[in-house]
Amino acid sequence: MDRPPEPATPPVAVGPAVPARRSRRRFSWTGLALAAIALLALGLRVFGLNWDDGHHLHPDERFLTIVETSIQWPGSIAEYFDPSQSPLNPYGQPDISFFVYGTFPLFLVKALAEITGYTTYDTINLVGRA
């Protein structure tokens, strides 16, 4: 008995079985929404910084403004690390009898105020608010 011939096997594909992805990025509504939220948040953050019209109505902010305008940068590293001599030490200022806040935000606002030129009593609080 003769057997019928077997069908030919299909050729084996060489290479990736999945078609290559296009390098074009698709439009993303999520990305657009996140960008819009970030822009809105930035606008709300920087709009109306002078909400008290320069009257320093918040007592904690007023106190920090007094401290920030009274501290000075030390002349040397040794002066910085000597708390009794450091001009950055809030306790070493003549008009300040207590200080219950952290010094990092105080030093950061002082440095940014020096960079931007907002170093007076009427303007340094705006740097802290931003």
The first five atom37 places (N, CA, C, CB, O) and aatype in JSON, in Angstrom:
{
  "aatype": [12, 3, 1, 14, 14, 6, 14, 0, 16, 14, 14, 19, 0, 19, 7, 14, 0, 19, 14, 0, 1, 1, 15, 1, 1, 1, 13, 15, 17, 16, 7, 10, 0, 10, 0, 0, 9, 0, 10, 10, 0, 10, 7, 10, 1, 19, 13, 7, 10, 2, 17, 3, 3, 7, 8, 8, 10, 8, 14, 3, 6, 1, 13, 10, 16, 9, 19, 6, 16, 15, 9, 5, 17, 14, 7, 15, 9, 0, 6, 18, 13, 3, 14, 15, 5, 15, 14, 10, 2, 14, 18, 7, 5, 14, 3, 9, 15, 13, 13, 19, 18, 7, 16, 13, 14, 10, 13, 10, 19, 11, 0, 10, 0, 6, 9, 16, 7, 18, 16, 16, 18, 3, 16, 9, 2, 10, 19, 7, 1, 0],
  "atom_mask": [
    [1, 1, 1, 1, 1],
    [1, 1, 1, 1, 1],
    [1, 1, 1, 1, 1],
    [1, 1, 1, 1, 1],
    [1, 1, 1, 1, 1],
    [1, 1, 1, 1, 1],
    [1, 1, 1, 1, 1],
    [1, 1, 1, 1, 1],
    [1, 1, 1, 1, 1],
    [1, 1, 1, 1, 1],
    [1, 1, 1, 1, 1],
    [1, 1, 1, 1, 1],
    [1, 1, 1, 1, 1],
    [1, 1, 1, 1, 1],
    [1, 1, 1, 0, 1],
    [1, 1, 1, 1, 1],
    [1, 1, 1, 1, 1],
    [1, 1, 1, 1, 1],
    [1, 1, 1, 1, 1],
    [1, 1, 1, 1, 1],
    [1, 1, 1, 1, 1],
    [1, 1, 1, 1, 1],
    [1, 1, 1, 1, 1],
    [1, 1, 1, 1, 1],
    [1, 1, 1, 1, 1],
    [1, 1, 1, 1, 1],
    [1, 1, 1, 1, 1],
    [1, 1, 1, 1, 1],
    [1, 1, 1, 1, 1],
    [1, 1, 1, 1, 1],
    [1, 1, 1, 0, 1],
    [1, 1, 1, 1, 1],
    [1, 1, 1, 1, 1],
    [1, 1, 1, 1, 1],
    [1, 1, 1, 1, 1],
    [1, 1, 1, 1, 1],
    [1, 1, 1, 1, 1],
    [1, 1, 1, 1, 1],
    [1, 1, 1, 1, 1],
    [1, 1, 1, 1, 1],
    [1, 1, 1, 1, 1],
    [1, 1, 1, 1, 1],
    [1, 1, 1, 0, 1],
    [1, 1, 1, 1, 1],
    [1, 1, 1, 1, 1],
    [1, 1, 1, 1, 1],
    [1, 1, 1, 1, 1],
    [1, 1, 1, 0, 1],
    [1, 1, 1, 1, 1],
    [1, 1, 1, 1, 1],
    [1, 1, 1, 1, 1],
    [1, 1, 1, 1, 1],
    [1, 1, 1, 1, 1],
    [1, 1, 1, 0, 1],
    [1, 1, 1, 1, 1],
    [1, 1, 1, 1, 1],
    [1, 1, 1, 1, 1],
    [1, 1, 1, 1, 1],
    [1, 1, 1, 1, 1],
    [1, 1, 1, 1, 1],
    [1, 1, 1, 1, 1],
    [1, 1, 1, 1, 1],
    [1, 1, 1, 1, 1],
    [1, 1, 1, 1, 1],
    [1, 1, 1, 1, 1],
    [1, 1, 1, 1, 1],
    [1, 1, 1, 1, 1],
    [1, 1, 1, 1, 1],
    [1, 1, 1, 1, 1],
    [1, 1, 1, 1, 1],
    [1, 1, 1, 1, 1],
    [1, 1, 1, 1, 1],
    [1, 1, 1, 1, 1],
    [1, 1, 1, 1, 1],
    [1, 1, 1, 0, 1],
    [1, 1, 1, 1, 1],
    [1, 1, 1, 1, 1],
    [1, 1, 1, 1, 1],
    [1, 1, 1, 1, 1],
    [1, 1, 1, 1, 1],
    [1, 1, 1, 1, 1],
    [1, 1, 1, 1, 1],
    [1, 1, 1, 1, 1],
    [1, 1, 1, 1, 1],
    [1, 1, 1, 1, 1],
    [1, 1, 1, 1, 1],
    [1, 1, 1, 1, 1],
    [1, 1, 1, 1, 1],
    [1, 1, 1, 1, 1],
    [1, 1, 1, 1, 1],
    [1, 1, 1, 1, 1],
    [1, 1, 1, 0, 1],
    [1, 1, 1, 1, 1],
    [1, 1, 1, 1, 1],
    [1, 1, 1, 1, 1],
    [1, 1, 1, 1, 1],
    [1, 1, 1, 1, 1],
    [1, 1, 1, 1, 1],
    [1, 1, 1, 1, 1],
    [1, 1, 1, 1, 1],
    [1, 1, 1, 1, 1],
    [1, 1, 1, 0, 1],
    [1, 1, 1, 1, 1],
    [1, 1, 1, 1, 1],
    [1, 1, 1, 1, 1],
    [1, 1, 1, 1, 1],
    [1, 1, 1, 1, 1],
    [1, 1, 1, 1, 1],
    [1, 1, 1, 1, 1],
    [1, 1, 1, 1, 1],
    [1, 1, 1, 1, 1],
    [1, 1, 1, 1, 1],
    [1, 1, 1, 1, 1],
    [1, 1, 1, 1, 1],
    [1, 1, 1, 1, 1],
    [1, 1, 1, 1, 1],
    [1, 1, 1, 0, 1],
    [1, 1, 1, 1, 1],
    [1, 1, 1, 1, 1],
    [1, 1, 1, 1, 1],
    [1, 1, 1, 1, 1],
    [1, 1, 1, 1, 1],
    [1, 1, 1, 1, 1],
    [1, 1, 1, 1, 1],
    [1, 1, 1, 1, 1],
    [1, 1, 1, 1, 1],
    [1, 1, 1, 1, 1],
    [1, 1, 1, 0, 1],
    [1, 1, 1, 1, 1],
    [1, 1, 1, 1, 1]
  ],
  "atom_positions": [
    [[0.82, -1.17, 0.0], [0.0, 0.0, 0.0], [0.86, 1.24, 0.0], [-0.93, 0.0, 1.18], [1.83, 1.41, 0.74]],
    [[0.45, 2.03, -0.84], [1.17, 3.3, -0.97], [0.56, 4.32, -0.02], [1.14, 3.81, -2.43], [-0.66, 4.43, 0.13]],
    [[1.44, 5.04, 0.58], [0.96, 6.14, 1.47], [0.9, 7.43, 0.67], [1.89, 6.32, 2.72], [1.7, 7.67, -0.24]],
    [[-0.06, 8.25, 1.05], [-0.09, 9.56, 0.36], [1.08, 10.41, 0.83], [-1.44, 10.3, 0.62], [1.5, 10.29, 1.98]],
    [[1.59, 11.25, -0.01], [2.74, 12.09, 0.41], [2.32, 13.05, 1.53], [3.3, 12.89, -0.8], [1.21, 13.59, 1.53]],
    [[3.25, 13.26, 2.46], [2.97, 14.18, 3.57], [3.12, 15.62, 3.08], [3.94, 13.91, 4.78], [3.96, 15.93, 2.24]],
    [[2.28, 16.45, 3.62], [2.38, 17.85, 3.19], [3.71, 18.45, 3.63], [1.21, 18.68, 3.76], [4.29, 18.02, 4.63]],
    [[4.17, 19.4, 2.9], [5.45, 20.06, 3.21], [5.28, 20.89, 4.48], [5.93, 20.95, 2.02], [4.25, 21.52, 4.69]],
    [[6.3, 20.88, 5.32], [6.26, 21.67, 6.55], [6.52, 23.14, 6.22], [7.29, 21.15, 7.6], [7.34, 23.45, 5.36]],
    [[5.84, 24.01, 6.91], [6.06, 25.44, 6.63], [7.48, 25.84, 7.01], [5.04, 26.31, 7.39], [8.06, 25.26, 7.93]],
    [[8.01, 26.8, 6.34], [9.38, 27.24, 6.67], [9.43, 27.85, 8.07], [9.89, 28.25, 5.61], [8.48, 28.51, 8.5]],
    [[10.54, 27.65, 8.75], [10.73, 28.19, 10.1], [11.19, 29.64, 9.96], [11.77, 27.35, 10.92], [12.14, 29.94, 9.23]],
    [[10.49, 30.53, 10.67], [10.83, 31.96, 10.62], [12.08, 32.21, 11.45], [9.66, 32.84, 11.12], [12.21, 31.69, 12.55]],
    [[12.98, 33.0, 10.92], [14.19, 33.39, 11.63], [14.04, 34.85, 12.01], [15.48, 33.14, 10.77], [13.76, 35.69, 11.16]],
    [[14.22, 35.17, 13.29], [14.08, 36.55, 13.75], [12.95, 36.66, 14.75], [0.0, 0.0, 0.0], [12.37, 35.66, 15.16]],
    [[12.64, 37.87, 15.14], [11.6, 38.04, 16.17], [10.23, 37.68, 15.63], [11.59, 39.47, 16.68], [9.89, 37.97, 14.48]],
    [[9.44, 37.04, 16.48], [8.1, 36.66, 16.09], [7.13, 37.82, 16.26], [7.63, 35.46, 16.92], [6.06, 37.83, 15.66]],
    [[7.52, 38.82, 17.07], [6.68, 39.99, 17.31], [7.16, 41.11, 16.4], [6.73, 40.42, 18.82], [8.36, 41.35, 16.3]],
    [[6.25, 41.79, 15.74], [6.69, 42.88, 14.89], [7.37, 43.98, 15.71], [5.5, 43.47, 14.11], [7.03, 44.18, 16.87]],
    [[8.3, 44.66, 15.11], [9.06, 45.72, 15.79], [8.13, 46.87, 16.16], [10.22, 46.23, 14.9], [7.22, 47.22, 15.4]],
    [[8.37, 47.46, 17.36], [7.56, 48.59, 17.8], [8.02, 49.86, 17.1], [7.63, 48.76, 19.32], [9.19, 50.01, 16.76]],
    [[7.1, 50.72, 16.91], [7.45, 52.01, 16.34], [8.07, 52.88, 17.42], [6.22, 52.71, 15.71], [7.72, 52.76, 18.59]],
    [[8.96, 53.74, 17.04], [9.63, 54.58, 18.02], [8.82, 55.85, 18.34], [11.01, 54.97, 17.52], [9.17, 56.59, 19.26]],
    [[7.76, 56.09, 17.62], [6.93, 57.26, 17.89], [6.19, 57.09, 19.2], [5.94, 57.51, 16.75], [5.69, 56.0, 19.5]],
    [[6.12, 58.16, 19.98], [5.36, 58.13, 21.22], [3.93, 58.54, 20.93], [5.98, 59.04, 22.29], [3.68, 59.43, 20.13]],
    [[3.03, 57.88, 21.59], [1.63, 58.23, 21.42], [1.27, 59.37, 22.34], [0.74, 57.02, 21.68], [1.92, 59.56, 23.37]],
    [[0.26, 60.12, 21.99], [-0.24, 61.21, 22.81], [-0.81, 60.65, 24.1], [-1.31, 62.04, 22.05], [-1.55, 59.66, 24.08]],
    [[-0.47, 61.26, 25.21], [-0.92, 60.77, 26.5], [-1.76, 61.82, 27.21], [0.27, 60.36, 27.37], [-1.27, 62.9, 27.54]],
    [[-3.01, 61.51, 27.43], [-3.87, 62.42, 28.18], [-3.42, 62.5, 29.64], [-5.34, 61.96, 28.1], [-3.57, 63.54, 30.28]],
    [[-2.88, 61.42, 30.15], [-2.41, 61.42, 31.53], [-1.26, 62.4, 31.71], [-1.98, 60.01, 31.95], [-1.23, 63.16, 32.68]],
    [[-0.31, 62.37, 30.78], [0.8, 63.3, 30.86], [0.35, 64.75, 30.75], [0.0, 0.0, 0.0], [0.85, 65.62, 31.47]],
    [[-0.59, 65.0, 29.87], [-1.12, 66.35, 29.72], [-1.84, 66.8, 30.99], [-2.07, 66.43, 28.52], [-1.69, 67.94, 31.41]],
    [[-2.61, 65.91, 31.6], [-3.32, 66.24, 32.84], [-2.34, 66.52, 33.98], [-4.27, 65.11, 33.23], [-2.54, 67.45, 34.75]],
    [[-1.27, 65.72, 34.08], [-0.27, 65.95, 35.13], [0.45, 67.27, 34.93], [0.73, 64.8, 35.16], [0.73, 67.98, 35.9]],
    [[0.77, 67.59, 33.7], [1.42, 68.87, 33.42], [0.51, 70.04, 33.76], [1.85, 68.95, 31.95], [0.96, 71.05, 34.3]],
    [[-0.77, 69.92, 33.44], [-1.73, 70.98, 33.76], [-1.87, 71.14, 35.28], [-3.1, 70.68, 33.12], [-1.94, 72.27, 35.77]],
    [[-1.92, 70.05, 36.01], [-2.01, 70.11, 37.47], [-0.76, 70.76, 38.06], [-2.22, 68.7, 38.06], [-0.85, 71.56, 38.98]],
    [[0.41, 70.4, 37.53], [1.66, 70.98, 38.03], [1.71, 72.49, 37.76], [2.87, 70.28, 37.39], [2.14, 73.26, 38.61]],
    [[1.27, 72.91, 36.58], [1.25, 74.35, 36.28], [0.25, 75.09, 37.15], [0.93, 74.58, 34.81], [0.53, 76.2, 37.6]],
    [[-0.89, 74.5, 37.4], [-1.88, 75.11, 38.27], [-1.33, 75.23, 39.69], [-3.18, 74.3, 38.26], [-1.5, 76.26, 40.34]],
    [[-0.68, 74.19, 40.18], [-0.11, 74.21, 41.52], [0.98, 75.27, 41.64], [0.47, 72.82, 41.88], [1.06, 75.98, 42.65]],
    [[1.82, 75.39, 40.62], [2.86, 76.42, 40.62], [2.24, 77.81, 40.64], [3.78, 76.27, 39.4], [2.69, 78.69, 41.38]],
    [[1.21, 78.02, 39.84], [0.54, 79.31, 39.82], [-0.08, 79.67, 41.16], [0.0, 0.0, 0.0], [0.02, 80.81, 41.61]],
    [[-0.73, 78.7, 41.8], [-1.32, 78.95, 43.11], [-0.25, 79.17, 44.17], [-2.21, 77.79, 43.51], [-0.47, 79.9, 45.14]],
    [[0.9, 78.55, 43.99], [1.98, 78.69, 44.97], [2.62, 80.07, 44.92], [3.04, 77.62, 44.75], [2.91, 80.65, 45.97]],
    [[2.85, 80.61, 43.75], [3.57, 81.88, 43.65], [2.65, 83.09, 43.53], [4.49, 81.84, 42.46], [3.11, 84.22, 43.64]],
    [[1.36, 82.88, 43.31], [0.43, 84.0, 43.22], [-0.01, 84.42, 44.62], [-0.8, 83.63, 42.35], [-0.42, 83.57, 45.42]],
    [[0.07, 85.69, 44.92], [-0.4, 86.2, 46.2], [0.53, 85.92, 47.37], [0.0, 0.0, 0.0], [0.05, 85.69, 48.48]],
    [[1.84, 85.93, 47.15], [2.78, 85.69, 48.24], [2.69, 86.77, 49.32], [4.2, 85.61, 47.7], [2.91, 86.51, 50.5]],
    [[2.37, 87.97, 48.9], [2.28, 89.08, 49.86], [0.83, 89.24, 50.33], [2.79, 90.4, 49.22], [0.27, 90.33, 50.25]],
    [[0.24, 88.16, 50.81], [-1.18, 88.15, 51.19], [-1.48, 89.07, 52.36], [-1.6, 86.75, 51.53], [-2.63, 89.5, 52.51]],
    [[-0.5, 89.39, 53.18], [-0.76, 90.27, 54.33], [-0.38, 91.72, 54.04], [0.01, 89.77, 55.54], [-0.4, 92.57, 54.94]],
    [[-0.05, 92.0, 52.8], [0.28, 93.36, 52.34], [1.41, 93.98, 53.16], [-0.95, 94.26, 52.42], [1.41, 95.18, 53.44]],
    [[2.39, 93.15, 53.55], [3.56, 93.65, 54.24], [3.38, 93.93, 55.72], [0.0, 0.0, 0.0], [4.24, 94.57, 56.33]],
    [[2.29, 93.49, 56.32], [2.03, 93.79, 57.73], [2.53, 92.7, 58.68], [0.55, 93.99, 57.93], [2.44, 92.88, 59.9]],
    [[3.04, 91.6, 58.17], [3.57, 90.5, 58.99], [2.54, 90.05, 60.02], [4.87, 90.94, 59.71], [2.79, 90.09, 61.22]],
    [[1.38, 89.62, 59.54], [0.27, 89.27, 60.42], [0.46, 87.94, 61.16], [-0.99, 89.22, 59.62], [-0.07, 87.78, 62.26]],
    [[1.19, 87.01, 60.58], [1.37, 85.71, 61.22], [2.48, 85.83, 62.27], [1.72, 84.6, 60.16], [3.61, 86.18, 61.92]],
    [[2.2, 85.54, 63.55], [3.21, 85.77, 64.6], [4.46, 84.91, 64.45], [2.59, 85.5, 65.94], [5.56, 85.4, 64.71]],
    [[4.33, 83.66, 64.05], [5.52, 82.82, 63.87], [6.37, 83.34, 62.71], [5.12, 81.35, 63.61], [7.6, 83.38, 62.8]],
    [[5.71, 83.73, 61.65], [6.45, 84.25, 60.49], [7.15, 85.56, 60.84], [5.5, 84.45, 59.29], [8.27, 85.81, 60.4]],
    [[6.5, 86.4, 61.62], [7.1, 87.66, 62.04], [8.35, 87.38, 62.88], [6.09, 88.51, 62.84], [9.38, 88.04, 62.69]],
    [[8.26, 86.41, 63.8], [9.41, 86.07, 64.63], [10.56, 85.53, 63.79], [9.02, 85.04, 65.68], [11.72, 85.92, 63.98]],
    [[10.25, 84.64, 62.84], [11.3, 84.1, 61.97], [11.92, 85.2, 61.11], [10.73, 82.99, 61.08], [13.12, 85.16, 60.82]],
    [[11.13, 86.16, 60.7], [11.66, 87.28, 59.92], [12.65, 88.09, 60.76], [10.51, 88.19, 59.42], [13.7, 88.5, 60.26]],
    [[12.32, 88.32, 62.02], [13.23, 89.04, 62.92], [14.54, 88.26, 63.07], [12.58, 89.27, 64.3], [15.62, 88.85, 63.01]],
    [[14.43, 86.94, 63.27], [15.63, 86.12, 63.43], [16.46, 86.13, 62.14], [15.25, 84.67, 63.81], [17.68, 86.29, 62.19]],
    [[15.81, 85.95, 60.99], [16.54, 85.89, 59.72], [17.26, 87.19, 59.4], [15.6, 85.54, 58.59], [18.33, 87.17, 58.79]],
    [[16.69, 88.31, 59.78], [17.37, 89.58, 59.5], [18.47, 89.87, 60.52], [16.36, 90.73, 59.49], [19.32, 90.73, 60.26]],
    [[18.47, 89.19, 61.66], [19.51, 89.46, 62.66], [20.71, 88.52, 62.56], [18.92, 89.36, 64.04], [21.8, 88.88, 63.01]],
    [[20.54, 87.33, 62.0], [21.69, 86.42, 61.88], [22.56, 86.83, 60.7], [21.21, 84.94, 61.72], [22.08, 87.44, 59.74]],
    [[23.83, 86.49, 60.77], [24.79, 86.8, 59.71], [25.61, 85.55, 59.42], [25.72, 87.98, 60.12], [25.68, 84.64, 60.24]],
    [[26.24, 85.51, 58.25], [27.09, 84.38, 57.9], [28.41, 84.48, 58.66], [27.34, 84.33, 56.37], [28.96, 85.58, 58.78]],
    [[28.92, 83.37, 59.16], [30.2, 83.41, 59.89], [31.37, 83.68, 58.96], [30.43, 82.1, 60.64], [31.3, 83.45, 57.75]],
    [[32.44, 84.18, 59.55], [33.63, 84.49, 58.77], [34.51, 83.29, 58.5], [0.0, 0.0, 0.0], [35.32, 83.31, 57.58]],
    [[34.36, 82.22, 59.3], [35.19, 81.03, 59.12], [34.43, 79.79, 59.59], [36.54, 81.17, 59.89], [33.39, 79.89, 60.23]],
    [[34.97, 78.65, 59.24], [34.38, 77.38, 59.67], [34.48, 77.25, 61.19], [35.07, 76.18, 58.97], [33.55, 76.77, 61.84]],
    [[35.6, 77.68, 61.76], [35.78, 77.59, 63.21], [34.73, 78.45, 63.93], [37.2, 78.05, 63.61], [34.21, 78.05, 64.97]],
    [[34.43, 79.61, 63.37], [33.41, 80.48, 63.97], [32.02, 79.84, 63.87], [33.41, 81.87, 63.28], [31.21, 79.97, 64.79]],
    [[31.76, 79.15, 62.77], [30.48, 78.46, 62.6], [30.28, 77.38, 63.65], [30.37, 77.85, 61.2], [29.2, 77.24, 64.21]],
    [[31.34, 76.6, 63.93], [31.23, 75.48, 64.85], [31.37, 75.88, 66.32], [32.26, 74.46, 64.51], [31.27, 75.02, 67.2]],
    [[31.59, 77.15, 66.59], [31.63, 77.64, 67.97], [30.3, 78.31, 68.28], [32.83, 78.63, 68.2], [30.09, 79.46, 67.89]],
    [[29.38, 77.61, 68.97], [28.04, 78.17, 69.16], [28.02, 79.5, 69.91], [27.19, 77.18, 69.9], [27.12, 80.32, 69.69]],
    [[28.97, 79.72, 70.78], [28.97, 80.98, 71.54], [29.4, 82.16, 70.68], [29.89, 80.86, 72.74], [29.11, 83.31, 71.02]],
    [[30.1, 81.9, 69.57], [30.6, 82.98, 68.71], [29.93, 83.04, 67.34], [32.07, 82.83, 68.53], [30.08, 84.03, 66.63]],
    [[29.2, 82.0, 66.97], [28.63, 81.92, 65.63], [27.53, 82.96, 65.43], [28.08, 80.52, 65.36], [26.58, 83.01, 66.21]],
    [[27.65, 83.8, 64.39], [26.59, 84.76, 64.1], [25.34, 84.12, 63.51], [27.1, 85.82, 63.16], [24.32, 84.78, 63.35]],
    [[25.42, 82.81, 63.18], [24.24, 82.09, 62.69], [23.42, 81.49, 63.83], [24.66, 80.99, 61.73], [22.31, 81.02, 63.6]],
    [[23.95, 81.49, 65.03], [23.25, 80.92, 66.17], [22.14, 81.87, 66.62], [24.24, 80.63, 67.33], [22.42, 82.98, 67.06]],
    [[20.88, 81.45, 66.51], [19.79, 82.34, 66.92], [19.85, 82.71, 68.4], [18.45, 81.69, 66.63], [19.42, 83.8, 68.79]],
    [[20.38, 81.81, 69.25], [20.47, 82.1, 70.68], [21.52, 83.17, 70.98], [20.78, 80.83, 71.45], [21.49, 83.78, 72.05]],
    [[22.43, 83.4, 70.08], [23.48, 84.38, 70.3], [23.07, 85.8, 69.93], [0.0, 0.0, 0.0], [23.85, 86.74, 70.09]],
    [[21.86, 85.97, 69.44], [21.39, 87.3, 69.05], [20.84, 88.03, 70.27], [20.3, 87.2, 67.94], [20.18, 87.41, 71.1]],
    [[21.11, 89.32, 70.4], [20.7, 90.03, 71.62], [19.19, 90.14, 71.82], [21.29, 91.41, 71.61], [18.72, 90.17, 72.96]],
    [[18.41, 90.21, 70.75], [16.97, 90.41, 70.88], [16.18, 89.1, 70.95], [16.47, 91.23, 69.73], [14.95, 89.14, 71.04]],
    [[16.85, 87.95, 70.9], [16.16, 86.66, 70.83], [16.48, 85.86, 72.08], [16.56, 85.88, 69.54], [17.64, 85.52, 72.33]],
    [[15.45, 85.56, 72.87], [15.68, 84.82, 74.11], [15.36, 83.33, 73.96], [14.84, 85.41, 75.23], [15.77, 82.53, 74.8]],
    [[14.63, 82.96, 72.91], [14.31, 81.55, 72.68], [14.18, 81.31, 71.18], [12.99, 81.13, 73.43], [13.93, 82.24, 70.41]],
    [[14.35, 80.06, 70.79], [14.2, 79.68, 69.39], [13.81, 78.22, 69.35], [15.52, 79.94, 68.57], [14.6, 77.35, 69.71]],
    [[12.58, 77.93, 68.91], [12.06, 76.57, 68.96], [11.94, 75.93, 67.58], [10.7, 76.55, 69.64], [11.35, 74.86, 67.44]],
    [[12.49, 76.56, 66.58], [12.36, 76.06, 65.21], [13.67, 75.43, 64.77], [11.96, 77.21, 64.24], [14.71, 75.62, 65.41]],
    [[13.62, 74.67, 63.7], [14.84, 74.09, 63.14], [15.66, 75.15, 62.42], [0.0, 0.0, 0.0], [15.12, 76.15, 61.96]],
    [[16.95, 74.91, 62.33], [17.82, 75.9, 61.7], [17.98, 75.7, 60.19], [19.17, 75.87, 62.34], [18.34, 76.64, 59.5]],
    [[17.72, 74.49, 59.66], [17.88, 74.29, 58.22], [16.98, 75.21, 57.4], [17.59, 72.83, 57.86], [17.47, 75.86, 56.48]],
    [[15.66, 75.29, 57.68], [14.83, 76.23, 56.91], [15.28, 77.68, 57.09], [13.36, 76.09, 57.31], [15.21, 78.48, 56.16]],
    [[15.74, 78.0, 58.28], [16.22, 79.36, 58.55], [17.44, 79.68, 57.69], [16.58, 79.51, 60.04], [17.49, 80.74, 57.07]],
    [[18.4, 78.77, 57.65], [19.61, 78.98, 56.85], [19.31, 78.96, 55.35], [20.66, 77.92, 57.19], [19.9, 79.72, 54.59]],
    [[18.39, 78.09, 54.94], [18.02, 78.01, 53.52], [17.38, 79.31, 53.05], [17.07, 76.84, 53.28], [17.74, 79.83, 51.99]],
    [[16.44, 79.84, 53.82], [15.8, 81.11, 53.44], [16.82, 82.24, 53.46], [14.62, 81.43, 54.4], [16.8, 83.1, 52.58]],
    [[17.71, 82.25, 54.44], [18.76, 83.28, 54.51], [19.65, 83.22, 53.26], [19.61, 83.11, 55.79], [19.97, 84.26, 52.68]],
    [[20.04, 82.03, 52.85], [20.89, 81.88, 51.66], [20.15, 82.31, 50.4], [21.37, 80.42, 51.53], [20.72, 83.02, 49.57]],
    [[18.9, 81.88, 50.24], [18.13, 82.27, 49.05], [17.85, 83.77, 49.04], [16.82, 81.5, 49.0], [17.82, 84.39, 47.97]],
    [[17.66, 84.36, 50.21], [17.46, 85.81, 50.29], [18.72, 86.55, 49.87], [17.05, 86.23, 51.71], [18.64, 87.57, 49.19]],
    [[19.87, 86.04, 50.27], [21.14, 86.67, 49.85], [21.31, 86.58, 48.34], [22.34, 85.99, 50.56], [21.78, 87.53, 47.71]],
    [[20.93, 85.46, 47.76], [21.07, 85.27, 46.31], [20.13, 86.19, 45.55], [20.8, 83.8, 45.92], [20.51, 86.8, 44.54]],
    [[18.88, 86.3, 46.03], [17.88, 87.09, 45.31], [17.9, 88.57, 45.67], [16.51, 86.54, 45.57], [17.32, 89.39, 44.95]],
    [[18.55, 88.93, 46.77], [18.59, 90.33, 47.18], [17.44, 90.73, 48.08], [0.0, 0.0, 0.0], [17.32, 91.91, 48.43]],
    [[16.58, 89.8, 48.45], [15.46, 90.09, 49.34], [15.89, 89.86, 50.79], [14.22, 89.2, 48.99], [15.48, 88.88, 51.4]],
    [[16.7, 90.75, 51.33], [17.28, 90.53, 52.65], [16.71, 91.45, 53.73], [18.76, 90.72, 52.59], [17.09, 91.31, 54.89]],
    [[15.82, 92.35, 53.4], [15.3, 93.28, 54.39], [14.12, 92.66, 55.15], [14.87, 94.59, 53.73], [13.59, 91.62, 54.76]],
    [[13.74, 93.31, 56.22], [12.62, 92.83, 57.03], [11.33, 92.74, 56.21], [12.4, 93.75, 58.22], [10.52, 91.84, 56.43]],
    [[11.15, 93.64, 55.28], [9.92, 93.67, 54.48], [9.9, 92.69, 53.32], [9.69, 95.04, 53.95], [8.84, 92.46, 52.73]],
    [[11.04, 92.1, 52.98], [11.07, 91.22, 51.8], [11.51, 89.79, 52.08], [11.97, 91.81, 50.77], [11.19, 88.89, 51.3]],
    [[12.23, 89.54, 53.16], [12.76, 88.2, 53.39], [11.66, 87.19, 53.68], [13.76, 88.22, 54.54], [11.83, 86.0, 53.42]],
    [[10.53, 87.65, 54.21], [9.42, 86.73, 54.45], [8.82, 86.21, 53.15], [8.35, 87.4, 55.27], [8.26, 85.11, 53.13]],
    [[8.94, 86.97, 52.08], [8.43, 86.51, 50.78], [9.27, 85.35, 50.24], [8.41, 87.67, 49.77], [8.75, 84.46, 49.57]],
    [[10.56, 85.37, 50.55], [11.41, 84.25, 50.15], [10.99, 82.99, 50.9], [12.91, 84.57, 50.42], [10.94, 81.9, 50.32]],
    [[10.7, 83.12, 52.17], [10.25, 81.97, 52.96], [8.91, 81.43, 52.5], [0.0, 0.0, 0.0], [8.67, 80.23, 52.59]],
    [[8.04, 82.3, 52.01], [6.73, 81.84, 51.55], [6.82, 81.13, 50.21], [5.78, 83.01, 51.45], [6.02, 80.24, 49.92]],
    [[7.77, 81.52, 49.4], [7.91, 80.9, 48.08], [8.56, 79.56, 48.25], [8.72, 81.78, 47.12], [8.77, 78.86, 47.26]]
  ]
}
